[in-house]
Protein backbone atom coordinates (compact mmCIF):
# COMPACT_ATOMS: atom_id res chain seq x y z
CA UNK A 1 0.00 0.00 0.00
CA UNK A 2 1.52 3.38 -1.00
CA UNK A 3 2.22 5.82 1.78
CA UNK A 4 -0.24 8.66 2.25
CA UNK A 5 1.52 11.86 1.34
CA UNK A 6 0.73 14.60 3.87
CA UNK A 7 -1.12 17.64 2.64
CA UNK A 8 0.83 20.78 1.95
CA UNK A 9 0.17 23.82 4.12
CA UNK A 10 -1.55 25.59 1.24
CA UNK A 11 -5.21 26.20 1.94
CA UNK A 12 -6.59 27.23 -1.44
CA UNK A 13 -8.95 25.08 -3.44
CA UNK A 14 -6.65 25.53 -6.44
CA UNK A 15 -3.70 23.98 -4.60
CA UNK A 16 -5.95 21.25 -3.24
CA UNK A 17 -7.15 20.20 -6.69
CA UNK A 18 -3.56 20.11 -7.99
CA UNK A 19 -2.67 17.65 -5.22
CA UNK A 20 -5.85 15.65 -5.77
CA UNK A 21 -5.06 15.11 -9.44
CA UNK A 22 -1.73 13.49 -8.51
CA UNK A 23 -3.27 10.92 -6.15
CA UNK A 24 -2.43 7.27 -6.95
CA UNK A 25 -3.10 5.77 -3.53
CA UNK A 26 -5.39 2.89 -4.54
CA UNK A 27 -3.79 0.23 -6.78
CA UNK A 28 -7.11 -1.25 -7.96
CA UNK A 29 -8.47 2.11 -9.08
CA UNK A 30 -8.05 3.30 -12.66
CA UNK A 31 -6.56 6.80 -12.93
CA UNK A 32 -6.68 9.59 -13.90
CA UNK A 33 -8.44 11.31 -11.03
CA UNK A 34 -11.68 12.96 -12.18
CA UNK A 35 -12.24 16.45 -10.79
CA UNK A 36 -14.79 19.18 -11.36
CA UNK A 37 -12.03 21.75 -10.97
CA UNK A 38 -11.18 24.37 -8.33
CA UNK A 39 -14.62 25.94 -7.87
CA UNK A 40 -14.88 28.05 -4.73
CA UNK A 41 -18.44 27.41 -3.57
CA UNK A 42 -20.54 27.06 -0.43
CA UNK A 43 -22.43 24.21 -2.09
CA UNK A 44 -20.79 20.80 -2.64
CA UNK A 45 -22.26 18.03 -4.74
CA UNK A 46 -20.88 14.59 -3.84
CA UNK A 47 -21.26 11.79 -6.36
CA UNK A 48 -20.34 8.14 -5.91
CA UNK A 49 -17.45 7.41 -8.33
CA UNK A 50 -16.71 8.15 -11.99
CA UNK A 51 -17.76 5.74 -14.71
CA UNK A 52 -15.56 4.73 -17.60
CA UNK A 53 -16.51 7.76 -19.73
CA UNK A 54 -15.67 10.46 -17.14
CA UNK A 55 -11.85 10.00 -17.25
CA UNK A 56 -11.99 10.36 -21.03
CA UNK A 57 -14.24 13.44 -20.91
CA UNK A 58 -12.24 14.92 -18.02
CA UNK A 59 -15.14 15.91 -15.79
CA UNK A 60 -17.65 14.28 -13.41
CA UNK A 61 -21.14 13.31 -14.54
CA UNK A 62 -20.12 13.61 -18.17
CA UNK A 63 -22.26 10.86 -19.68
CA UNK A 64 -25.83 9.51 -19.52
CA UNK A 65 -26.37 9.87 -15.76
CA UNK A 66 -24.99 13.39 -15.98
CA UNK A 67 -27.52 14.39 -18.61
CA UNK A 68 -30.29 13.31 -16.27
CA UNK A 69 -28.70 15.00 -13.26
CA UNK A 70 -28.32 18.36 -14.99
CA UNK A 71 -31.83 18.10 -16.40
CA UNK A 72 -33.03 17.83 -12.80
CA UNK A 73 -31.17 20.98 -11.76
CA UNK A 74 -32.19 22.89 -14.86
CA UNK A 75 -35.90 22.08 -14.52
CA UNK A 76 -36.10 21.95 -10.72
CA UNK A 77 -33.68 24.71 -9.73
CA UNK A 78 -33.31 26.93 -12.79
CA UNK A 79 -29.60 26.26 -13.21
CA UNK A 80 -28.20 24.73 -16.41
CA UNK A 81 -25.18 22.47 -16.66
CA UNK A 82 -22.60 25.08 -17.68
CA UNK A 83 -23.45 27.44 -14.82
CA UNK A 84 -23.73 24.54 -12.36
CA UNK A 85 -20.21 23.38 -13.20
CA UNK A 86 -18.91 26.93 -12.81
CA UNK A 87 -20.60 27.62 -9.48
CA UNK A 88 -20.98 24.32 -7.57
CA UNK A 89 -18.02 22.29 -6.29
CA UNK A 90 -18.31 18.74 -7.61
CA UNK A 91 -16.73 16.01 -5.49
CA UNK A 92 -17.24 12.24 -5.08
CA UNK A 93 -16.78 9.45 -2.58
CA UNK A 94 -14.03 8.07 -4.85
CA UNK A 95 -12.40 10.10 -7.60
CA UNK A 96 -11.07 7.37 -9.92
CA UNK A 97 -12.95 4.84 -12.03
CA UNK A 98 -13.17 1.63 -9.97
CA UNK A 99 -13.27 -0.64 -13.02
CA UNK A 100 -15.77 -3.23 -14.19
CA UNK A 101 -17.07 -6.29 -12.37
CA UNK A 102 -16.49 -9.66 -14.09
CA UNK A 103 -20.26 -10.16 -14.25
CA UNK A 104 -20.81 -6.69 -15.72
CA UNK A 105 -21.44 -3.19 -14.39
CA UNK A 106 -19.08 -0.90 -12.50
CA UNK A 107 -17.28 -2.22 -9.45
CA UNK A 108 -18.32 -0.70 -6.12
CA UNK A 109 -15.30 0.83 -4.32
CA UNK A 110 -14.17 -1.21 -1.34
CA UNK A 111 -14.02 0.20 2.24
CA UNK A 112 -10.26 0.86 2.05
CA UNK A 113 -10.64 2.84 -1.16
CA UNK A 114 -13.50 4.84 0.32
CA UNK A 115 -11.40 5.54 3.41
CA UNK A 116 -8.37 6.57 1.36
CA UNK A 117 -10.39 8.99 -0.76
CA UNK A 118 -12.29 10.44 2.20
CA UNK A 119 -9.24 12.53 3.08
CA UNK A 120 -9.85 14.64 -0.03
CA UNK A 121 -13.48 15.31 0.83
CA UNK A 122 -12.54 16.17 4.41
CA UNK A 123 -9.99 18.66 3.14
CA UNK A 124 -12.54 20.20 0.76
CA UNK A 125 -14.87 20.78 3.70
CA UNK A 126 -12.00 22.43 5.60
CA UNK A 127 -11.16 24.75 2.71
CA UNK A 128 -14.63 25.60 1.39
CA UNK A 129 -16.59 25.54 4.68
CA UNK A 130 -19.79 24.65 2.78
CA UNK A 131 -23.31 25.47 3.94
CA UNK A 132 -25.02 22.82 1.80
CA UNK A 133 -24.00 19.33 0.67
CA UNK A 134 -25.85 17.38 -2.00
CA UNK A 135 -24.95 13.67 -1.85
CA UNK A 136 -26.08 11.79 -4.97
CA UNK A 137 -26.80 8.08 -4.59
CA UNK A 138 -26.67 5.76 -1.60
CA UNK A 139 -22.88 5.44 -1.46
CA UNK A 140 -22.58 9.23 -1.16
CA UNK A 141 -25.57 9.64 1.15
CA UNK A 142 -24.09 7.07 3.53
CA UNK A 143 -21.03 9.26 4.12
CA UNK A 144 -23.24 11.86 5.81
CA UNK A 145 -26.23 10.11 7.38
CA UNK A 146 -27.51 6.64 8.28
CA UNK A 147 -28.84 4.83 5.24
CA UNK A 148 -32.53 4.05 4.99
CA UNK A 149 -34.84 3.34 2.07
CA UNK A 150 -34.78 6.14 -0.51
CA UNK A 151 -38.44 6.84 0.26
CA UNK A 152 -37.38 7.93 3.75
CA UNK A 153 -34.35 10.00 2.74
CA UNK A 154 -35.19 11.86 -0.47
CA UNK A 155 -37.26 15.03 -0.19
CA UNK A 156 -35.83 16.01 3.19
CA UNK A 157 -33.26 18.51 4.43
CA UNK A 158 -31.30 17.38 7.47
CA UNK A 159 -28.60 19.00 9.56
CA UNK A 160 -25.57 16.71 9.71
CA UNK A 161 -22.07 16.78 11.13
CA UNK A 162 -19.18 15.92 8.85
CA UNK A 163 -15.81 15.78 10.59
CA UNK A 164 -16.68 18.51 13.04
CA UNK A 165 -18.59 20.82 10.70
CA UNK A 166 -22.36 21.17 10.74
CA UNK A 167 -23.88 21.45 7.29
CA UNK A 168 -27.32 21.17 5.69
CA UNK A 169 -27.70 17.98 3.67
CA UNK A 170 -30.26 17.37 0.92
CA UNK A 171 -29.80 13.83 -0.43
CA UNK A 172 -30.64 13.00 -4.04
CA UNK A 173 -31.14 9.66 -5.78
CA UNK A 174 -28.60 8.51 -8.33
CA UNK A 175 -29.67 9.53 -11.86
CA UNK A 176 -28.64 6.18 -13.32
CA UNK A 177 -30.76 4.87 -16.15
CA UNK A 178 -30.55 1.45 -14.52
CA UNK A 179 -32.66 2.61 -11.59
CA UNK A 180 -36.37 3.29 -12.16
CA UNK A 181 -36.84 4.84 -8.70
CA UNK A 182 -36.69 8.48 -9.77
CA UNK A 183 -39.00 7.83 -12.74
CA UNK A 184 -41.95 6.39 -10.81
CA UNK A 185 -43.94 7.28 -7.70
CA UNK A 186 -43.24 8.10 -4.97
CA UNK A 187 -39.75 8.79 -6.34
CA UNK A 188 -40.83 11.45 -8.84
CA UNK A 189 -42.67 13.48 -6.21
CA UNK A 190 -39.92 13.07 -3.60
CA UNK A 191 -37.24 14.12 -6.10
CA UNK A 192 -39.30 17.18 -7.03
CA UNK A 193 -39.51 18.09 -3.35
CA UNK A 194 -35.76 17.63 -2.88
CA UNK A 195 -34.96 19.91 -5.81
CA UNK A 196 -37.37 22.53 -4.44
CA UNK A 197 -35.46 22.42 -1.15
CA UNK A 198 -32.17 22.90 -3.01
CA UNK A 199 -33.55 25.84 -4.99
CA UNK A 200 -34.85 27.51 -1.81
CA UNK A 201 -31.74 26.95 0.30
CA UNK A 202 -29.99 30.24 1.20
CA UNK A 203 -26.61 29.03 -0.11
CA UNK A 204 -28.09 28.10 -3.48
CA UNK A 205 -30.19 31.27 -3.65
CA UNK A 206 -27.09 33.36 -2.97
CA UNK A 207 -25.30 31.76 -5.90
CA UNK A 208 -28.22 32.47 -8.20
CA UNK A 209 -28.35 36.08 -6.99
CA UNK A 210 -24.63 36.45 -7.75
CA UNK A 211 -25.24 35.08 -11.24
CA UNK A 212 -28.03 37.61 -11.84
CA UNK A 213 -25.81 40.47 -10.66
CA UNK A 214 -22.96 39.41 -12.91
CA UNK A 215 -25.31 39.21 -15.89
CA UNK A 216 -26.67 42.70 -15.30
CA UNK A 217 -23.13 44.09 -15.23
CA UNK A 218 -22.26 42.73 -18.69
C-alpha positions in Angstrom: 0.0 0.0 0.0 1.5 3.4 -1.0 2.2 5.8 1.8 -0.2 8.7 2.3 1.5 11.9 1.3 0.7 14.6 3.9 -1.1 17.6 2.6 0.8 20.8 2.0 0.2 23.8 4.1 -1.6 25.6 1.2 -5.2 26.2 1.9 -6.6 27.2 -1.4 -9.0 25.1 -3.4 -6.6 25.5 -6.4 -3.7 24.0 -4.6 -5.9 21.3 -3.2 -7.1 20.2 -6.7 -3.6 20.1 -8.0 -2.7 17.6 -5.2 -5.8 15.7 -5.8 -5.1 15.1 -9.4 -1.7 13.5 -8.5 -3.3 10.9 -6.2 -2.4 7.3 -7.0 -3.1 5.8 -3.5 -5.4 2.9 -4.5 -3.8 0.2 -6.8 -7.1 -1.2 -8.0 -8.5 2.1 -9.1 -8.1 3.3 -12.7 -6.6 6.8 -12.9 -6.7 9.6 -13.9 -8.4 11.3 -11.0 -11.7 13.0 -12.2 -12.2 16.5 -10.8 -14.8 19.2 -11.4 -12.0 21.8 -11.0 -11.2 24.4 -8.3 -14.6 25.9 -7.9 -14.9 28.1 -4.7 -18.4 27.4 -3.6 -20.5 27.1 -0.4 -22.4 24.2 -2.1 -20.8 20.8 -2.6 -22.3 18.0 -4.7 -20.9 14.6 -3.8 -21.3 11.8 -6.4 -20.3 8.1 -5.9 -17.4 7.4 -8.3 -16.7 8.1 -12.0 -17.8 5.7 -14.7 -15.6 4.7 -17.6 -16.5 7.8 -19.7 -15.7 10.5 -17.1 -11.9 10.0 -17.2 -12.0 10.4 -21.0 -14.2 13.4 -20.9 -12.2 14.9 -18.0 -15.1 15.9 -15.8 -17.6 14.3 -13.4 -21.1 13.3 -14.5 -20.1 13.6 -18.2 -22.3 10.9 -19.7 -25.8 9.5 -19.5 -26.4 9.9 -15.8 -25.0 13.4 -16.0 -27.5 14.4 -18.6 -30.3 13.3 -16.3 -28.7 15.0 -13.3 -28.3 18.4 -15.0 -31.8 18.1 -16.4 -33.0 17.8 -12.8 -31.2 21.0 -11.8 -32.2 22.9 -14.9 -35.9 22.1 -14.5 -36.1 22.0 -10.7 -33.7 24.7 -9.7 -33.3 26.9 -12.8 -29.6 26.3 -13.2 -28.2 24.7 -16.4 -25.2 22.5 -16.7 -22.6 25.1 -17.7 -23.5 27.4 -14.8 -23.7 24.5 -12.4 -20.2 23.4 -13.2 -18.9 26.9 -12.8 -20.6 27.6 -9.5 -21.0 24.3 -7.6 -18.0 22.3 -6.3 -18.3 18.7 -7.6 -16.7 16.0 -5.5 -17.2 12.2 -5.1 -16.8 9.4 -2.6 -14.0 8.1 -4.8 -12.4 10.1 -7.6 -11.1 7.4 -9.9 -12.9 4.8 -12.0 -13.2 1.6 -10.0 -13.3 -0.6 -13.0 -15.8 -3.2 -14.2 -17.1 -6.3 -12.4 -16.5 -9.7 -14.1 -20.3 -10.2 -14.3 -20.8 -6.7 -15.7 -21.4 -3.2 -14.4 -19.1 -0.9 -12.5 -17.3 -2.2 -9.5 -18.3 -0.7 -6.1 -15.3 0.8 -4.3 -14.2 -1.2 -1.3 -14.0 0.2 2.2 -10.3 0.9 2.1 -10.6 2.8 -1.2 -13.5 4.8 0.3 -11.4 5.5 3.4 -8.4 6.6 1.4 -10.4 9.0 -0.8 -12.3 10.4 2.2 -9.2 12.5 3.1 -9.8 14.6 0.0 -13.5 15.3 0.8 -12.5 16.2 4.4 -10.0 18.7 3.1 -12.5 20.2 0.8 -14.9 20.8 3.7 -12.0 22.4 5.6 -11.2 24.7 2.7 -14.6 25.6 1.4 -16.6 25.5 4.7 -19.8 24.6 2.8 -23.3 25.5 3.9 -25.0 22.8 1.8 -24.0 19.3 0.7 -25.9 17.4 -2.0 -25.0 13.7 -1.9 -26.1 11.8 -5.0 -26.8 8.1 -4.6 -26.7 5.8 -1.6 -22.9 5.4 -1.5 -22.6 9.2 -1.2 -25.6 9.6 1.1 -24.1 7.1 3.5 -21.0 9.3 4.1 -23.2 11.9 5.8 -26.2 10.1 7.4 -27.5 6.6 8.3 -28.8 4.8 5.2 -32.5 4.1 5.0 -34.8 3.3 2.1 -34.8 6.1 -0.5 -38.4 6.8 0.3 -37.4 7.9 3.7 -34.3 10.0 2.7 -35.2 11.9 -0.5 -37.3 15.0 -0.2 -35.8 16.0 3.2 -33.3 18.5 4.4 -31.3 17.4 7.5 -28.6 19.0 9.6 -25.6 16.7 9.7 -22.1 16.8 11.1 -19.2 15.9 8.9 -15.8 15.8 10.6 -16.7 18.5 13.0 -18.6 20.8 10.7 -22.4 21.2 10.7 -23.9 21.5 7.3 -27.3 21.2 5.7 -27.7 18.0 3.7 -30.3 17.4 0.9 -29.8 13.8 -0.4 -30.6 13.0 -4.0 -31.1 9.7 -5.8 -28.6 8.5 -8.3 -29.7 9.5 -11.9 -28.6 6.2 -13.3 -30.8 4.9 -16.1 -30.5 1.4 -14.5 -32.7 2.6 -11.6 -36.4 3.3 -12.2 -36.8 4.8 -8.7 -36.7 8.5 -9.8 -39.0 7.8 -12.7 -41.9 6.4 -10.8 -43.9 7.3 -7.7 -43.2 8.1 -5.0 -39.8 8.8 -6.3 -40.8 11.4 -8.8 -42.7 13.5 -6.2 -39.9 13.1 -3.6 -37.2 14.1 -6.1 -39.3 17.2 -7.0 -39.5 18.1 -3.4 -35.8 17.6 -2.9 -35.0 19.9 -5.8 -37.4 22.5 -4.4 -35.5 22.4 -1.1 -32.2 22.9 -3.0 -33.6 25.8 -5.0 -34.8 27.5 -1.8 -31.7 26.9 0.3 -30.0 30.2 1.2 -26.6 29.0 -0.1 -28.1 28.1 -3.5 -30.2 31.3 -3.7 -27.1 33.4 -3.0 -25.3 31.8 -5.9 -28.2 32.5 -8.2 -28.3 36.1 -7.0 -24.6 36.4 -7.7 -25.2 35.1 -11.2 -28.0 37.6 -11.8 -25.8 40.5 -10.7 -23.0 39.4 -12.9 -25.3 39.2 -15.9 -26.7 42.7 -15.3 -23.1 44.1 -15.2 -22.3 42.7 -18.7 
